[in-house]
Amino acid sequence: MNKCPHPNCQKTKPREVYACKPHWFSLPASIRQKIWKGYRSSAELWIEANNEALEFWKGKSHGGQVIAAQIRS
């Protein structure tokens, strides 16, 4: 078991999933898809998607909105 990567979450989750269920589904589908694709094929893509997820959550946790261009890049 690993800790959910959401900055404010202490839940554990199985190693084969990225985040706990509520935080996984809080991510936009485009980031979830990129995480899954990176997990299967490219460490570089996975790292990029992980950083996007963390930035998305950081923006949400401060009440702000993440700019769509940041999510798509």
C-alpha positions as CSV (number, residue, x, y, z in Angstrom):
1,M,0.0,0.0,0.0
2,N,1.1,3.5,-0.8
3,K,-0.1,7.0,0.2
4,C,-2.4,8.9,-2.1
5,P,-0.4,11.6,-3.8
6,H,-2.9,14.4,-3.1
7,P,-1.1,16.9,-0.9
8,N,-3.8,16.9,1.8
9,C,-4.7,13.2,1.8
10,Q,-3.4,10.6,4.2
11,K,-5.4,7.7,2.8
12,T,-3.5,4.6,1.6
13,K,-4.2,3.0,-1.8
14,P,-3.1,-0.1,-3.6
15,R,0.2,0.3,-5.6
16,E,-1.6,-0.4,-8.9
17,V,-3.7,2.7,-8.7
18,Y,-2.5,6.3,-8.8
19,A,-4.7,7.9,-6.1
20,C,-7.5,7.1,-3.7
21,K,-10.8,6.9,-5.5
22,P,-12.2,10.4,-4.5
23,H,-9.0,12.2,-5.6
24,W,-8.6,10.1,-8.8
25,F,-12.0,11.2,-9.9
26,S,-11.4,14.8,-8.9
27,L,-8.8,15.1,-11.7
28,P,-9.9,16.1,-15.2
29,A,-10.2,13.1,-17.6
30,S,-7.4,14.5,-19.6
31,I,-4.9,14.2,-16.7
32,R,-6.2,10.8,-15.7
33,Q,-5.8,9.6,-19.3
34,K,-2.2,11.0,-19.4
35,I,-1.3,9.3,-16.1
36,W,-2.6,6.0,-17.3
37,K,-0.9,6.3,-20.7
38,G,2.4,7.2,-19.0
39,Y,2.1,4.4,-16.5
40,R,1.8,1.9,-19.4
41,S,4.4,3.3,-21.8
42,S,6.6,6.2,-20.7
43,A,8.1,7.3,-17.4
44,E,8.7,10.8,-18.8
45,L,5.0,11.1,-19.7
46,W,4.0,9.7,-16.3
47,I,6.2,12.3,-14.5
48,E,4.7,15.1,-16.5
49,A,1.2,13.9,-15.8
50,N,1.9,13.5,-12.1
51,N,3.2,17.1,-12.0
52,E,0.0,18.3,-13.7
53,A,-2.1,16.4,-11.2
54,L,-0.2,18.0,-8.3
55,E,-0.6,21.5,-9.8
56,F,-4.3,20.9,-10.4
57,W,-4.8,19.9,-6.8
58,K,-2.7,22.7,-5.5
59,G,-4.9,25.2,-7.5
60,K,-8.1,23.6,-6.2
61,S,-6.9,23.5,-2.6
62,H,-6.3,27.2,-2.6
63,G,-9.7,28.0,-4.1
64,G,-8.2,28.9,-7.4
65,Q,-8.7,27.6,-10.9
66,V,-5.9,26.0,-12.9
67,I,-5.6,27.5,-16.3
68,A,-6.7,25.0,-19.0
69,A,-3.4,25.5,-20.9
70,Q,-1.5,24.2,-17.9
71,I,-3.6,21.1,-17.8
72,R,-3.3,20.4,-21.6
73,S,0.4,21.0,-21.8
